[in-house]
Amino acid sequence: MPEVGPRRGPAVDERGRLAASLAALAVLYVLLIGLGDARAWSGSDAGGKVATIRYMAEHHTLVPEVGYWASAQDPAGTFHPLVKTTLVGHRFIQVTTFPFVYIGLPLWRLWGAKGVLVLPVIGSLLAAVSARRLARVLGATKGWWAFWLVGAASPMLFYSADFWEHSMGVGLALLAVSLALEEGGPLKAAAAGLAAGTAGVLRADVLVYIAAAGVAILIVGRTRRWWFAHPARAVAITSGALVPLVASRVAEHVLVASSGARAGIAGRSVGAVSQAGSMLPQRVRDGVLTTVGLFADDSSKYLVLGAVVLGAMVILVVNGRRAEDGVVTKAAFATVVAAYAARLAGGIGFVPGMFAAGPVSSVGVIEARTPQARVVLITALLAIPAVWYFQWQGELIPQWGGRYLLVSGALLAVLGAVAIERAGRLNAATGVVVLAAVVITGFGAVWHVQRTRSVAHAVSRIEAVPADVVVVSELDHLGREAGAWYGRHRWLTASSAAQLEAVGAILRASQVTQVEVVGLERSSAPAVIPGYGQVSVDHVDFLGFPLRLTMLNAR
């Protein structure tokens, strides 16, 4: 006898599978956050944002400032505990963009450091969903390869647990591209523009991708003709992009301009842009590092090795598609396996290159069979040298997967996922690339857990002193690593003997009786602050480096 009851249509089943997949991916992200320590991140820039949120919450202000307890004695902020803090008027400004700060403020008030990580989790989930949507636009039947490869086997896993705007920027950028390439009227085009503009507000580097996508559309004849045939759609997508960009500027003016804080935010960003194109040899080196760097080392031999590994992956995929199994294919296979094995054997740490941390992107380089796919490919590749030209210089080794090139990596990964789905199965070549992606992503997750726990443990030890003790750090970035603790103790930064002497004057003027000096363990005598004598010395590990904690009392 046949069953009687409601039938589940394909659309219902599809929504159910998507909901279950999102739930599983969210559990993975939350597990990563739980295994690590939410009070620390992959870099100190995130700490500056969290310090700002904490200060705003505790002082009940909407001005994105961080204050300074010693401003009376050090009005220029020379020894401010958060390096790269800008003084504007009487405000001390740490952040360069403010949307995440304002969105994160209520989350901090609800759940503290764990609460603000809701934002990157949502960003990575959006990236996975948008990758699947874009894959289907590009010809994939289901798009699940793109969903899982972008959501769980790419840098999106790493950045889901990090208080950066990166995952949200990638998610919105992928959504914008998929909407722009889909058939539809002005409303859909406006939605694409809105997503692109919002991504640009969160991550200025996305603006490069908006320009690159426009050029790509003009280069590919079929898409160019389609867009010229639909001028209303072109107007809609442009207007949609301008809305969040203009709204952001208006909000900055209304919320913070009167305090002078906006000048500090804009000044930091303008300063970075004004350096664009300077020191081209160094920019090329940084660019190669963030594109192909497998090892956290920017010496020439490792940059060449990264380029060789990328070439080997492309050869492997091309020959695999042709079912060629000759000497060249075997050599490429051995090169990829040996390089990644060497990186894993080298110990936990950063993988700074886009292709190195997201190997599936290498498959996408050779897969662009439709006009839409060619637009995606050109956008991803054209943006790379432009990002090199504009990206921040220096301090690019301690990062995961080329943080300024994450959109390129995600776009290419979607192209690669479409190729894998179209083939119907993994061959030996694509299997190796996917396996490398899963392994290196897992490696990054382990590193994230280890790093955040190590930083949080060290800062907790440093902070485990009476409330009236002032902490003086000899490491410039340590104060920002401690952003989740900001304000619990008074901190200062002094990285030289001369600065320590100047800090002594501030401490004496503030009638500080106890000081904890934090610095790297050295063979020389402990740091000396005039007017204070050593009481005790302790040590704590900080990412493999022994820190010396020297307690001083006023004489």
C-alpha positions as CSV (number, residue, x, y, z in Angstrom):
1,M,0.0,0.0,0.0
2,P,1.5,3.4,-1.0
3,E,2.5,5.9,1.7
4,V,0.1,8.7,2.3
5,G,1.5,12.1,3.3
6,P,3.1,15.3,2.1
7,R,5.7,15.0,-0.6
8,R,9.0,16.7,-0.3
9,G,9.9,18.5,-3.5
10,P,13.4,19.0,-4.8
11,A,13.4,22.6,-3.7
12,V,12.5,21.6,-0.1
13,D,15.2,18.9,-0.1
14,E,17.7,21.4,-1.4
15,R,16.9,23.9,1.3
16,G,17.1,21.2,3.9
17,R,20.5,20.1,2.7
18,L,21.7,23.7,2.6
19,A,20.5,24.3,6.2
20,A,22.2,21.1,7.4
21,S,25.4,21.9,5.6
22,L,25.5,25.5,7.0
23,A,24.9,24.0,10.5
24,A,27.7,21.5,10.1
25,L,30.1,24.3,8.8
26,A,29.1,26.5,11.7
27,V,29.8,23.7,14.2
28,L,33.3,23.4,12.6
29,Y,33.9,27.1,13.0
30,V,32.7,27.2,16.6
31,L,34.8,24.1,17.4
32,L,37.9,26.0,16.1
33,I,37.1,29.0,18.2
34,G,36.5,26.8,21.3
35,L,39.7,24.9,20.9
36,G,41.6,28.1,20.7
37,D,41.3,31.2,22.9
38,A,38.9,33.9,21.7
39,R,40.9,36.6,23.5
40,A,43.7,36.3,21.0
41,W,44.0,36.2,17.2
42,S,46.4,35.6,14.3
43,G,47.8,39.2,14.5
44,S,47.8,42.3,16.6
45,D,45.7,44.4,14.3
46,A,42.7,42.5,15.5
47,G,43.7,43.4,19.0
48,G,43.6,47.1,18.2
49,K,40.0,46.7,17.1
50,V,39.0,44.7,20.2
51,A,40.8,47.2,22.4
52,T,38.7,49.9,20.8
53,I,35.4,48.0,21.3
54,R,36.3,47.3,24.9
55,Y,37.1,51.0,25.6
56,M,33.9,52.1,23.9
57,A,31.8,49.6,25.9
58,E,33.4,50.5,29.2
59,H,33.2,54.3,28.6
60,H,29.8,54.2,27.0
61,T,30.9,56.2,24.0
62,L,30.4,55.8,20.2
63,V,33.7,57.5,19.4
64,P,36.1,54.8,18.2
65,E,38.9,55.7,20.5
66,V,41.1,53.9,23.0
67,G,42.1,56.7,25.4
68,Y,45.5,56.9,27.2
69,W,45.9,56.9,31.0
70,A,49.3,58.8,30.8
71,S,48.2,61.5,28.4
72,A,48.9,64.2,30.9
73,Q,52.5,63.2,31.2
74,D,52.9,62.0,27.6
75,P,50.5,64.1,25.5
76,A,52.0,63.0,22.2
77,G,51.3,59.3,23.0
78,T,54.9,58.3,22.4
79,F,54.7,55.5,24.9
80,H,51.1,54.5,24.2
81,P,50.6,50.8,24.8
82,L,48.9,50.2,21.4
83,V,51.5,50.7,18.7
84,K,50.2,52.6,15.6
85,T,47.8,54.6,17.6
86,T,47.1,58.1,16.1
87,L,46.5,61.2,18.1
88,V,43.9,63.4,16.6
89,G,43.0,66.4,18.7
90,H,42.7,64.9,22.2
91,R,41.5,61.5,20.9
92,F,43.7,58.4,20.6
93,I,42.6,56.4,17.5
94,Q,43.6,52.9,16.8
95,V,41.3,51.5,14.1
96,T,41.6,52.2,10.4
97,T,38.0,51.3,9.5
98,F,35.1,51.4,11.9
99,P,32.1,49.2,10.6
100,F,33.3,46.0,12.4
101,V,33.9,48.0,15.5
102,Y,30.3,49.4,15.6
103,I,28.7,46.1,14.7
104,G,30.9,44.3,17.2
105,L,30.1,46.6,20.1
106,P,26.7,45.1,21.0
107,L,28.1,41.6,20.5
108,W,30.9,42.4,23.0
109,R,28.4,43.7,25.5
110,L,26.5,40.4,25.2
111,W,29.2,37.8,25.1
112,G,32.6,39.5,25.3
113,A,35.5,38.3,23.2
114,K,33.6,35.3,21.9
115,G,30.7,37.5,20.9
116,V,32.6,39.6,18.4
117,L,33.7,36.4,16.6
118,V,30.1,35.9,15.5
119,L,31.0,38.3,12.7
120,P,33.8,36.4,11.0
121,V,31.8,33.1,11.4
122,I,28.9,34.7,9.5
123,G,31.4,36.0,6.9
124,S,32.8,32.5,6.3
125,L,29.4,31.0,6.1
126,L,28.4,33.6,3.6
127,A,31.5,32.9,1.6
128,A,30.6,29.2,1.4
129,V,27.0,29.9,0.3
130,S,28.1,32.5,-2.2
131,A,30.8,30.2,-3.6
132,R,28.1,27.6,-4.2
133,R,25.8,30.2,-5.8
134,L,28.6,31.4,-8.1
135,A,29.5,27.8,-9.0
136,R,26.0,27.2,-10.2
137,V,26.1,30.4,-12.3
138,L,29.3,29.1,-13.9
139,G,27.7,25.8,-14.8
140,A,27.9,23.5,-11.8
141,T,24.8,21.4,-11.3
142,K,24.8,21.4,-7.5
143,G,27.7,23.5,-6.4
144,W,28.5,21.5,-3.3
145,W,32.2,21.1,-4.2
146,A,32.5,24.9,-4.2
147,F,30.6,25.2,-0.9
148,W,32.9,22.8,1.0
149,L,36.2,23.6,-0.7
150,V,35.7,27.3,0.0
151,G,34.0,26.9,3.4
152,A,36.2,24.2,4.9
153,A,39.3,23.7,2.8
154,S,40.5,27.3,2.2
155,P,41.6,30.2,4.3
156,M,38.0,30.9,5.2
157,L,38.3,28.3,7.9
158,F,41.3,30.1,9.4
159,Y,39.6,33.6,9.2
160,S,36.3,32.3,10.7
161,A,37.9,32.4,14.1
162,D,39.8,35.7,13.6
163,F,38.5,39.1,14.4
164,W,39.2,40.5,10.9
165,E,36.9,41.7,8.2
166,H,38.4,39.3,5.7
167,S,35.8,36.5,5.7
168,M,32.9,38.9,5.5
169,G,34.7,40.8,2.7
170,V,35.2,37.6,0.7
171,G,31.6,36.4,1.3
172,L,30.1,39.7,0.1
173,A,32.5,39.8,-2.9
174,L,31.5,36.3,-4.1
175,L,27.9,37.2,-3.6
176,A,28.3,40.3,-5.7
177,V,30.0,38.5,-8.5
178,S,27.4,35.7,-8.6
179,L,24.5,38.3,-8.7
180,A,26.3,40.3,-11.4
181,L,26.7,37.3,-13.6
182,E,23.2,35.9,-13.2
183,E,20.4,36.8,-15.5
184,G,18.1,39.3,-14.1
185,G,16.8,42.8,-14.0
186,P,17.9,46.0,-12.4
187,L,16.9,44.8,-8.9
188,K,19.3,42.0,-9.0
189,A,22.0,44.3,-10.4
190,A,21.4,46.7,-7.5
191,A,21.8,43.9,-5.0
192,A,25.1,43.0,-6.6
193,G,26.3,46.5,-6.3
194,L,25.1,46.8,-2.7
195,A,27.1,43.6,-1.8
196,A,30.2,44.9,-3.6
197,G,30.0,48.3,-2.0
198,T,29.5,46.8,1.4
199,A,32.5,44.6,0.9
200,G,34.5,47.6,-0.2
201,V,33.5,49.4,3.0
202,L,34.8,46.5,5.1
203,R,37.9,45.8,3.1
204,A,39.4,48.6,1.0
205,D,41.3,46.0,-1.1
206,V,37.9,44.8,-2.5
207,L,37.7,48.1,-4.4
208,V,40.5,46.8,-6.6
209,Y,38.4,43.8,-7.4
210,I,35.4,46.0,-8.3
211,A,37.6,47.8,-10.8
212,A,39.1,44.5,-12.1
213,A,35.6,43.0,-12.6
214,G,34.6,46.1,-14.6
215,V,37.6,45.7,-16.8
216,A,37.0,41.9,-17.2
217,I,33.4,42.5,-18.3
218,L,34.7,44.9,-21.0
219,I,37.3,42.4,-22.2
220,V,35.0,39.5,-22.6
221,G,32.9,40.3,-25.7
222,R,29.8,38.4,-24.9
223,T,29.4,40.0,-21.4
224,R,30.3,43.4,-22.7
225,R,27.6,43.2,-25.3
226,W,25.1,42.0,-22.8
227,W,25.8,44.8,-20.3
228,F,25.7,47.5,-23.1
229,A,22.3,46.1,-24.1
230,H,21.0,46.5,-20.6
231,P,22.0,50.1,-19.5
232,A,19.4,50.1,-16.7
233,R,21.2,47.2,-15.1
234,A,24.6,49.0,-15.4
235,V,23.1,52.1,-13.7
236,A,21.6,49.9,-11.0
237,I,24.8,48.0,-10.1
238,T,26.7,51.3,-10.0
239,S,24.1,53.0,-7.8
240,G,23.9,49.9,-5.5
241,A,27.7,50.0,-5.0
242,L,27.7,53.7,-4.2
243,V,25.0,53.4,-1.5
244,P,27.1,51.7,1.2
245,L,30.2,53.6,0.2
246,V,28.5,57.0,0.6
247,A,26.5,55.8,3.7
248,S,29.7,54.8,5.4
249,R,31.2,58.3,4.9
250,V,28.0,59.9,6.1
251,A,28.0,57.7,9.2
252,E,31.6,58.5,9.9
253,H,30.8,62.2,9.7
254,V,27.7,62.0,12.0
255,L,29.2,59.6,14.5
256,V,32.9,60.6,14.8
257,A,33.8,63.6,12.7
258,S,32.9,66.1,15.4
259,S,35.4,64.5,17.8
260,G,38.2,64.6,15.2
261,A,38.4,60.8,15.2
262,R,37.4,60.5,11.5
263,A,40.7,62.3,10.6
264,G,42.6,59.6,12.5
265,I,40.8,56.8,10.7
266,A,41.1,58.4,7.3
267,G,44.7,59.5,7.9
268,R,45.9,55.9,8.5
269,S,44.2,54.7,5.3
270,V,45.4,57.7,3.2
271,G,48.9,57.1,4.5
272,A,48.8,53.5,3.3
273,V,47.5,54.6,-0.2
274,S,50.0,57.4,-0.5
275,Q,52.8,54.8,-0.3
276,A,51.3,52.8,-3.2
277,G,53.9,52.0,-5.8
278,S,56.8,53.1,-3.6
279,M,59.9,50.8,-3.4
280,L,58.7,48.6,-6.3
281,P,61.4,45.8,-5.8
282,Q,60.2,45.3,-2.2
283,R,56.6,45.4,-3.4
284,V,57.3,42.7,-5.9
285,R,59.0,40.6,-3.3
286,D,56.0,41.1,-0.9
287,G,53.6,40.3,-3.7
288,V,55.3,37.1,-4.6
289,L,55.4,36.1,-0.9
290,T,51.7,36.7,-0.5
291,T,50.8,34.9,-3.8
292,V,52.9,31.7,-3.7
293,G,54.8,31.7,-0.3
294,L,54.6,28.2,1.2
295,F,57.1,29.0,4.0
296,A,57.0,31.9,6.4
297,D,60.2,33.2,4.9
298,D,60.7,35.9,2.2
299,S,64.2,34.9,1.2
300,S,64.7,34.4,-2.6
301,K,65.1,30.6,-2.4
302,Y,61.7,30.1,-0.6
303,L,59.9,32.5,-3.0
304,V,61.3,30.6,-6.0
305,L,60.3,27.3,-4.3
306,G,56.7,28.7,-3.9
307,A,56.6,29.6,-7.6
308,V,57.9,26.1,-8.6
309,V,55.2,24.5,-6.4
310,L,52.5,26.5,-8.1
311,G,53.8,25.6,-11.5
312,A,54.0,21.9,-10.5
313,M,50.3,22.0,-9.4
314,V,49.2,23.6,-12.6
315,I,51.2,21.1,-14.7
316,L,49.8,18.2,-12.6
317,V,46.2,19.4,-13.2
318,V,46.6,20.1,-16.9
319,N,48.3,16.7,-17.5
320,G,45.8,15.0,-15.3
321,R,42.9,16.4,-17.4
322,R,44.6,15.0,-20.5
323,A,45.2,11.7,-18.8
324,E,49.0,12.1,-19.3
325,D,51.1,10.1,-16.9
326,G,54.6,10.8,-18.2
327,V,57.8,11.8,-16.5
328,V,56.8,15.5,-16.3
329,T,53.5,14.6,-14.5
330,K,55.4,12.3,-12.0
331,A,57.9,15.0,-11.4
332,A,55.2,17.6,-10.7
333,F,53.4,15.1,-8.4
334,A,56.7,14.5,-6.5
335,T,57.4,18.2,-6.2
336,V,54.0,19.1,-4.8
337,V,54.1,16.2,-2.3
338,A,57.7,16.9,-1.2
339,A,57.1,20.6,-0.8
340,Y,54.0,20.3,1.4
341,A,55.6,17.5,3.4
342,A,58.6,19.7,4.0
343,R,56.4,22.6,5.1
344,L,54.5,20.4,7.6
345,A,57.7,18.9,8.9
346,G,59.0,22.5,9.4
347,G,56.6,23.0,12.3
348,I,53.5,24.9,13.0
349,G,53.4,28.5,11.7
350,F,52.1,30.8,9.0
351,V,51.6,29.9,5.3
352,P,51.6,33.4,3.8
353,G,50.8,32.6,0.1
354,M,47.4,32.6,-1.5
355,F,48.0,29.6,-3.7
356,A,50.0,27.8,-1.1
357,A,47.3,28.0,1.6
358,G,44.5,27.4,-1.0
359,P,45.8,24.9,-3.5
360,V,42.4,24.4,-5.2
361,S,42.9,27.9,-6.6
362,S,45.6,26.4,-8.9
363,V,42.9,24.3,-10.6
364,G,40.9,27.4,-11.3
365,V,43.7,29.0,-13.2
366,I,43.2,26.7,-16.2
367,E,39.4,26.3,-16.0
368,A,37.4,29.1,-17.8
369,R,35.2,27.6,-20.5
370,T,32.3,30.0,-20.5
371,P,32.2,33.8,-20.9
372,Q,31.1,34.1,-17.2
373,A,34.0,31.9,-16.1
374,R,36.4,34.0,-18.2
375,V,35.1,37.2,-16.4
376,V,35.8,35.5,-13.1
377,L,39.3,34.3,-14.1
378,I,40.3,37.7,-15.5
379,T,39.0,39.5,-12.4
380,A,41.0,37.2,-10.1
381,L,44.2,37.4,-12.0
382,L,44.0,41.1,-13.0
383,A,43.6,42.1,-9.4
384,I,46.7,40.4,-8.2
385,P,49.3,42.9,-9.5
386,A,47.0,45.8,-8.6
387,V,46.9,44.5,-5.0
388,W,50.7,44.2,-5.0
389,Y,50.8,47.8,-6.0
390,F,48.5,49.1,-3.2
391,Q,49.0,46.6,-0.3
392,W,50.6,47.4,2.9
393,Q,54.4,46.9,2.9
394,G,56.2,44.8,5.5
395,E,54.9,42.6,8.2
396,L,53.4,40.2,5.5
397,I,55.2,37.0,6.7
398,P,53.0,36.5,9.8
399,Q,49.7,36.0,7.9
400,W,47.6,33.2,6.4
401,G,46.9,32.8,2.7
402,G,47.7,36.4,1.4
403,R,45.1,38.3,3.3
404,Y,44.9,41.0,0.6
405,L,44.4,38.4,-2.1
406,L,41.8,36.3,-0.5
407,V,39.1,37.3,-3.0
408,S,41.4,36.1,-5.9
409,G,41.9,32.8,-4.1
410,A,38.2,32.3,-3.5
411,L,37.2,33.2,-7.1
412,L,39.8,30.7,-8.5
413,A,38.8,28.1,-6.0
414,V,35.2,28.3,-7.2
415,L,36.4,27.8,-10.8
416,G,38.4,24.8,-9.6
417,A,35.4,23.4,-7.8
418,V,33.3,23.8,-11.0
419,A,35.9,21.9,-13.0
420,I,36.0,19.1,-10.4
421,E,32.2,18.8,-10.4
422,R,32.1,18.8,-14.1
423,A,34.6,15.9,-14.3
424,G,32.3,13.9,-12.0
425,R,35.1,12.5,-9.9
426,L,38.6,13.3,-8.6
427,N,41.4,12.0,-10.8
428,A,44.9,11.5,-9.3
429,A,46.0,15.1,-10.0
430,T,43.0,16.9,-8.7
431,G,42.8,14.4,-5.8
432,V,46.3,15.5,-4.7
433,V,45.4,19.1,-4.9
434,V,42.3,18.7,-2.9
435,L,44.1,16.6,-0.3
436,A,46.8,19.3,-0.1
437,A,44.0,21.9,0.5
438,V,42.5,19.8,3.3
439,V,45.8,19.1,4.9
440,I,47.2,22.7,4.8
441,T,43.8,24.1,6.0
442,G,43.9,21.7,8.9
443,F,47.5,22.7,9.5
444,G,46.3,26.3,9.7
445,A,43.6,25.5,12.1
446,V,46.0,23.8,14.4
447,W,48.3,26.8,14.2
448,H,45.4,29.1,15.0
449,V,44.6,27.1,18.1
450,Q,48.2,26.9,19.2
451,R,48.9,30.6,18.6
452,T,45.8,32.0,20.3
453,R,46.2,29.7,23.3
454,S,49.9,30.7,23.6
455,V,49.3,34.4,23.3
456,A,46.3,34.3,25.8
457,H,48.3,32.3,28.3
458,A,51.3,34.7,28.1
459,V,49.1,37.8,28.5
460,S,47.2,36.2,31.4
461,R,50.4,35.6,33.2
462,I,51.5,39.2,32.5
463,E,48.2,40.5,33.8
464,A,48.3,38.4,36.9
465,V,49.6,41.3,39.1
466,P,47.8,43.7,41.5
467,A,45.6,46.3,39.8
468,D,47.9,49.2,40.7
469,V,51.0,47.7,38.9
470,V,51.9,49.3,35.6
471,V,53.1,47.0,32.8
472,V,55.9,48.3,30.6
473,S,56.4,46.3,27.4
474,E,59.7,46.3,25.5
475,L,57.9,44.6,22.6
476,D,56.1,47.1,20.4
477,H,53.1,44.9,19.4
478,L,52.5,43.1,22.7
479,G,50.0,45.7,23.9
480,R,47.8,45.1,20.8
481,E,48.1,41.4,21.3
482,A,46.5,42.1,24.7
483,G,43.6,44.0,23.2
484,A,41.0,41.8,25.0
485,W,42.5,42.8,28.3
486,Y,42.9,46.5,27.4
487,G,42.2,48.8,30.4
488,R,42.5,46.1,33.2
489,H,46.0,47.4,33.9
490,R,47.9,50.5,32.8
491,W,50.4,49.7,30.1
492,L,53.2,51.6,28.4
493,T,55.5,50.6,25.6
494,A,59.3,51.3,25.7
495,S,61.5,49.4,23.3
496,S,64.9,51.0,24.1
497,A,67.0,52.0,27.1
498,A,66.4,55.7,26.3
499,Q,62.7,55.1,26.2
500,L,62.8,53.2,29.5
501,E,64.5,56.2,31.1
502,A,61.8,58.5,29.7
503,V,59.1,56.1,30.9
504,G,60.6,56.3,34.4
505,A,59.8,60.0,34.5
506,I,56.1,59.3,33.6
507,L,55.9,56.6,36.3
508,R,57.4,58.8,39.0
509,A,55.1,61.7,38.0
510,S,52.1,59.4,38.2
511,Q,53.3,58.1,41.6
512,V,53.5,54.5,40.5
513,T,55.1,52.3,43.1
514,Q,55.2,48.9,41.2
515,V,56.2,48.2,37.7
516,E,56.3,45.0,35.7
517,V,58.7,45.1,32.7
518,V,58.1,42.6,30.0
519,G,60.7,41.8,27.4
520,L,62.6,39.0,25.6
521,E,65.0,37.0,27.6
522,R,68.5,38.3,26.9
523,S,72.0,37.6,28.2
524,S,72.5,41.2,29.3
525,A,71.3,42.6,32.6
526,P,67.5,43.2,33.0
527,A,66.1,46.5,31.9
528,V,66.6,49.4,34.2
529,I,64.1,52.1,35.0
530,P,65.7,55.0,37.0
531,G,64.1,55.3,40.4
532,Y,63.0,51.6,40.6
533,G,64.7,48.6,41.9
534,Q,64.3,44.9,40.9
535,V,62.3,42.7,43.2
536,S,61.8,39.5,41.3
537,V,62.1,37.9,37.8
538,D,59.8,35.4,36.3
539,H,59.4,33.9,32.8
540,V,56.6,32.9,30.4
541,D,56.6,31.4,27.0
542,F,55.3,33.5,24.1
543,L,55.0,31.7,20.8
544,G,58.2,29.8,21.5
545,F,60.1,32.9,22.8
546,P,60.8,33.2,26.5
547,L,59.6,36.5,27.9
548,R,61.2,37.9,31.1
549,L,58.8,39.4,33.6
550,T,60.8,41.7,35.9
551,M,59.0,43.2,38.9
552,L,60.3,46.6,40.1
553,N,59.5,48.7,43.2
554,A,59.9,52.4,43.6
555,R,63.0,53.2,45.7
